[in-house]
Each structure stands twice: as C-alpha cells, then as structure tokens.
Amino acid sequence: MTAPADRRVNIPRHPSERWCPLLFLAFAFLAAATVFVHPQALADSYDWRYFETWVEAGRRSIVWFGQFPLWNPWTCGGQVYLANPQSIVTSPTFALPLLFGTALGLKLQLVAYLFFAFDGMYRLARREGLELAGALFASVLFGSGGWLALHLGEGHCTFAGAALFPYLVLFHRRALDEREWLIPLGAVAAWIVALGGTSTPPMAMVLLATVASIDAYRRRSLSPYLNLFVAGVAAALIGAVRLVPALQFVFDHPRHLFETDANSIIDIIRNAYEWRGV
C-alpha cells in the first residue's frame, strides 16, 4: 500500500537497516561482476568505445595538460567537448576515471550507478510506507531490471542517469513538507543533465510532472508544481556550467528536419505514456 501524499510516513527503523548500504554495494558489484575479470580492458561494443574515447579525452585534458576539457582535439579534426550533449565530464562520478583511469574508472562508475539504483528505490519504497521486505524487493526489481541492464550493457552511459530517478521522486515527496529538500532535488536533476544525452532529462521531466500532478490532485493544491519550478531554477543554477554550453550548441546547430530520428515535444510526451515506452 502506498501512503497518502499529504502526510509524512514514519516507518520504524529496523535494526538490520544499517547494513543495507553494504548489501546494495554487494548487489551492485555482483550485477557488474563480469566486467572486473579484466579490470583494465576496454569494451568491445561501439557505444562503449564511443564513450570511452570521450572520457579518455577529458581525462587527458585534465591530467596531462591541466586544462578543463572545453575542446576535444582527437576526433574529427576537433570538436566541442563541454558543449557536446553527450559529454559526462561535469558529472560527480567523472572523478572515478580521473583517479583510476578510463577502463577501471568507468567500471567503478557502473557499480556506483547500480548502487544508486538499489539504494534510491529502497529509500523511496520505505518513504512510501513499504515494510523492510517489500522495500528490499522493490530495490532488487529496479536495480537489476532489464531496462537499465540492457542500456548499460550496450554502452549507453548517458542512460545511467535513470538510476537516479528514485531519488528524484523521494526528494520531491520530502519537499512537499520540507522545502529544504528542493535543493537536493535540483542537484540530482542537474546531475542527470551532467550525465549527458537527450533521453534521460526529458524522461525525468515527464516522471516528475506525473508525480507532481498526482500530488496536486491529492492535496487539492498547486504547490507541487511550484516546488518543481523552484527545483528547476536550482537545477539550472547548479548545472549552469554544463547546461549553458550545451544549450548554446543546440541552438547554434539545430537538428536538420530531414533526419528521421528527430522527436517533437508532442512525440516525447506521447511516447512517455504509451506501452512501448520512451
């Protein structure tokens, strides 16, 4: 049963819950165990190779030359780096390739986002009123689900932002009664944008708009929408270093209309609610 959105849920803390973060970390390493058979080996699939190339370019710019990666001189005679919609250089987990190298760093990054998926869904489920067993079950279903596994396995690094979706809903729900949670909500939204791509940020917007609509109906109030606006401003300010260059790039180089993979706003909204998914 899901608790009503107009009151806080106080679930007694189970003594064993203090071990849950370690359990989720073990789950994450187990789910990604095969990639550590050869820790320093690079991947074979095209998408993984693409992102490994860009991560290595960013790492070299910082480690070799002490420069923030604004430009990638190693591809196509030179390309924008920070403004590239698929660059992940401003995400917090980019520290892992910096510290451990591209191959091992990306594998540890994979573990990190799987951990976030397990942990975030567990915390959200507990917040919504599920008992310990039910919250653990929800955590396992989400963190080891096929959708996330297929995207990450194929090398869609930017889709790792979907692992943070439970935190979005959790912080939104907490901000309904404790407005200070709007800052963490904006920070996670900025993190998803920092991970790049053109899919997960719109998906996050649809998710939050849907949850906010449910909460607005339950509370008979427009305050959930106001919260999203404030969180959006916070996200824009926190993620400005990533968002502003990317928006300038998009506006300066719009997608040509004859390309068949373009999606209008109406397409995105319709796909989000159809069974076939996004």
Helices and strands as residue ranges (DSSP letters): G 15-19, H 20-31, G 33-36, H 46-63, E 71-72, E 79-80, G 92-94, H 95-100, H 102-127, H 132-143, H 146-154, G 157-164, H 165-175, G 179-181, H 182-194, H 200-219, H 223-238, H 240-252, H 265-273
